[in-house]
Amino acid sequence: MRSLEQWLAYQAQVHPQAIELGLERLSIVLERLQWRQPSVPVITIAGTNGKGSVSAYCAAILRASGFRVGTFTSPHLRDYRERIRVHDRLARHEELTEVFERIEIARGSVALTFFEFNALAALLIFEAAALDAWVLEIGMGGRLDAVNVVDADVAVVTSIGLDHQEYLGDTLEAIAREKAGIFRPGKTAVIGGREPSLVLEEVARALRAPLKRLAIEYNYIREGAGWRYRGTRWDLPHLPAPALLGDIQFSNAATAIAALEEIAPRLNIPAAGIARGLGEVQLAGRFQWVPPGADTPGWVLDVAHNPDAARVLARNLKGHPVAGKTLGVCGILADKDAAGIASLLDPCIDAWWCASVDGARGRSGEDLAKTVAAEVAGAVVAADSVAGACAAALKFAGPLDRVVVFGSFHTVGPALDWLEARGLLPATPPHEYTSP
């Protein structure tokens, strides 16, 4: 039997394209596997930004309320198994290799993409795990994403922004229509953001899907250090601030609670579980703060990879100032708007190190540095790797400074590895899921 690493290398070569949207291939294989739609509540989450945070809040609150929850997210930062979690435990190597073997036998001549193998593995592992709820994060778009083969009881769209235009369309309206493809007839559609897309509302109404919009059907109110949620069923005062940093996290947490509110008739989610989940939630790479040492700077790690996410990162950096300078380490994929990201973060960053990012969509540090230098006032230096950029920034930084690493999962993941290897990040051995 192949090892997990061998399976992943193999899966990257099965389909001639890295990305091909569509549900036909997945449906054929699932039928051969005799897979059936889940009988437990399912929350599916799409959005240009914020879907990872909303997924994390949903899962943390369900766990804190005593429920067994399966969470499927992508991409991963450091370990492929981050994508498939059962009750906050990573899928075991053996579990993955077993389901990959089943998928390989069932697919026959059907050419699956790397992501489709991943999604199928999650569905099979969740099916066998005797769960109380599933939380599924869309990989790209919604309508034709592999995750959308599952019929969600609650569909969430966190935000609409320009990203992946080559697959989803060149306008916000076209992208919104793709993301609205996760809505189901008669099932609640939860919409985040205070300026909801009219396209999302139009699609929901056509499906007779009840709408829940931030600041209309549900809302949050800041109350000192805490906050209050008000929705269609729940009125929750005195909630603790979300454990994830940044003002945007109040909106993300409220959106997650609005989704959970819809499955409350099937799962008893107490107020105490909501409060505990808000305090216990963890999500690497979302304005993640690593405190400074005696003679080393603090670090911020954020997967901001498009202008909308960069705008949020800039707001968070301004809201959490430091006494010294802010130094930027960025690695941005070739198909992303590097100029737009750099211009938005220019007022917040005093010096830049641009790192090469490997892979089919990768970009050299030199090429990125040329783009960034045209948009920013600070010094810009090219580096041949994320590790090299982090080392150079650390050498330059003082204990009152901070280093912000951003631009891609492919940047933040290697940065976390580098920090841990140098003792700047506490080692966190992964917890593996043990099947019942």
Beta strands, then each sheet from edge to edge (+ up, - down):
strand 1: 42-46
strand 2: 69-72
strand 3: 84-86
strand 4: 89-90
strand 5: 133-137
strand 6: 154-157
strand 7: 188-191
strand 8: 211-213
strand 9: 219-223
strand 10: 226-230
strand 11: 235-239
strand 12: 288-290
strand 13: 298-302
strand 14: 326-330
strand 15: 351-355
strand 16: 379-383
strand 17: 402-406
sheet 1: 4+ 3- 2+ 5+ 1+ 6+ 7+ 8+
sheet 2: 9+ 10- 11+
sheet 3: 12+ 13- 17- 14- 15- 16-
end
